[in-house]
Amino acid sequence: MIPGRDSLNTKKLLTAGGKTYAIYSLKAAEQRLGDMSRLPFSLKVLLENLLRFEDDRSVSIDDILAFADWLKDGKSDREIAYRPARVLMQDFTGVPAVVDLAAMRDAMKALGQDPEKINPLAPVDLVIDHSVMVDYFGGANAFQKNVDREYERNGERYEFLKWGQGAFDNFRVVPPGTGICHQVNLEYLAQTVWTADYKGETYAYPDTLVGTDSHTTMVNGLSVLGWGVGGIEAEAAMLGQPVSMLIPEVIGMRLSGKLPEGTTATDLVLTVTQMLRKKGVVGKFVEFFGPGLDYLALEDQATIANMAPEYGATCGFFPVTAETIRYLKATGRNPERVALVEAYAKEQGMWRDASTPEPKFTDTLELDLSSVAPSLAGPKRPQDRVLLKEAPASFGAALDKEYGQAGQTNRRAPVKGEKFDLGNGDVVIAAITSCTNTSNPSVLMAAGLVARNARKRGLKVKPWVKTSLAPGSQVVTDYLNAAGLTDDLNALGFNLVGYGCTTCIGNSGPLPEAISAAISENNLAVCSVLSGNRNFEGRVSPDARANYLASPPLVVAYAIAGSLNTNLTTDPIGKDDQRKDVYLKDIWPTNREIAEIVRENVTAKMFATRYADVFKGDKKWQAIDSGDGQTYRWPTSTYVANPPYFKGMTMTPKPVQPIEKARVLALFGDSITTDHISPAGDIKEKGPAGQYLKEHQVPVSEFNSYGSRRGNHEVMMRGTFAN
């Protein structure tokens, strides 16, 4: 970090935890800007950023003064240059960025220059989390088998990333099998207040980032301003370029009351998503405020912040509070850092408590938390919330409107070689997955308690359901073990399958052949239920046409019930050993039971131990021989390839030429997503990418996914709009 000119003389000293830090004081800036106390907390982060980087070129004094004008109108047309502190990547979108860096080094070498000058200027963390698939499930060895298969499929990519880990400065890789990038970020990487040394001084400033995954927003629950960007924007940030943006409108969502008995953070975030989608917050910041914050755990805040892409906002921000400090301590953060966070937030007017005046927003809306009810979202959009009690009727309507099978909820078909049949509405995938929920001990423990209570009553999962547990952190395994809930989850088939995104990004793996055949041959509209954040058609599984987002305990419940046609609020979920009806209410834990088991079994030591050697990796990672050269030895590979972008480059760039006779290639309506434009899922054999791989002697069984092959431009060009 190279600080700017500071024409407002805002650089001051702050002492915290026995150390002294240089800061850019918002209080000092008020001498010129006026009272900034009611500026939204998220905009205070942007304002500090401009104070720190004022250089009269990318950031001017007029850019800074524009924040005072924003307070008058709640909006601004001022474009600013914002520099995030760091960059977060996952492997699907991160590999292409590292490919570009490696190609730049080749270009430097070809020009007779020093290739080691090519490095990220901003700190970069890449977490390998998108590659593990659920090939094996429902058994004690499922995890190890999936890990082995992951390394078999992705060996070329992992060799490349391990080379990058050693070759580049400012670049760290979290190896596979560790967790999901957003959960690792929340639990370990994020600091809330960042520090950097420059000319003998330690500067403290808000932790901020951009990420190459849309759910980078999760960390806003920890008061870290961040959002997802495209690969080119992330590379620009890596190389020290600012993010160009308008000072955003900020929509305030006032929370009051507290969640009622029997509801979860998942029910809350699905409600928030529905409300904000209806409000219209695309391109805007959302900031949460009000007395309801006093009743939300930070993990609940992170769940809400995670789904900002689904409700359409750039981010969903929460201010620093006493709960932030509790969470930092609970996850084993350095005590000096925790002391700095509290002191910095209070000094900068970034601390919120009951006496804090409510910020001024562009617009507001309100949610009484006590009105939240058990919910799902589906069958194909996260904002389409369905009350649990209305789920069967909702699926019946979708069966008519979406799948053209009106009145056929009871239609069933035989499954070859099995003693059961399969019908419309049956749940074929039940997945506890995704950073959205597995970062929250309350819903994971609730799932374990539902499994324990179901097991005591002799309930079983239906035989056509593919079950899986894929936490976003190894700490989840530790606290489930400590609580004695792992055996209960295993008994219902929710064995550990991996630490990664799995089903949430479409890596659900194949269904058993007989079940898949019964679905396709009989045109059945079957379902998945997952604790994820996205359920677009075709994303979760090619066999599951209807996909519903739900809390982890509801995922367990639907695995037992086996069908969306079962009304979990009124119908029996199954029969016990005495053939007596068992209802969901009979096995659902109380809020107090959940809180107690979390308090007794989640410890700071678990986090400290798991993250002590987070960049080391397992024996498989350590055994990878990637070489130690400063340029990459490009293999003949369909996974990573040296792109042509820098070939023929000269020391003096050619002048930019005007674009002439350009035309529109495609014009799209609403609800077009990155899943449609550049898919991450299965590669179809008959598509252009599939044909390319076959021409290069890659068997269909080894196609892997589009996301895993984003390091090869030849594959990705042929995959555009493949969905």
HUFENFEN-V123822 format. One line per field, one symbol per residue. psi: psi as a letter, one per 30 degrees, with the letter a starting at -180 (. if undefined). A space follows every 10 residues. Layout:
psi = ???
This chain:
psi = kjlafhfghf klkkkkhglk kkljkeeeff fefajgfgkk eefeeeeeee eegkggdfkl eeeeffeeee fefglkgkkl jkjlflkkll eefeeeeeee eeeeeeeeef ggljfffjlk fkkkkkkjfg fklieklglf geeeeeeeee eeegeeeeee eeeeefeklg jkkjllgeak eeeeeefeek fekllkkjhf kjkklkklll lgkfgffeff fggjkllkll eeeeeeeegg klkklkjlkj kkjkklalkl kgllfeeeee eeeeeeeeej gkglkkkkll ffffgkleee eeeeeegeee gfleljkklk afeeeeeeef gglkeeeeee eeeeeeeggg kkaffkkklk lelllkkjff fklkllkafg kffikkkefg eeeeeeeeee eeghhkghfg klkljkglgl lklkfkjfkj kjlkfeeffj fefeeeeeee eeeeeeggkl kkfgkjllji lgkfeeeefe eefgfeeeee fggilkflja ecefgghflk lkeeeeeeee fghkillkkl hafkhkkfee kffjekkkkl leeeeeefee egkffkjfff lkfakafggk kkleffgkll eeeeeeeeef fjleeeeeee gehfgelaee effkjflglf lkjkljkgek kjlgegkgkl fjkkkkkkkk hllkekklal gklfeeeilf akkkefleee eeeefghjle fgebleefgf fjfeeeeffk gf.
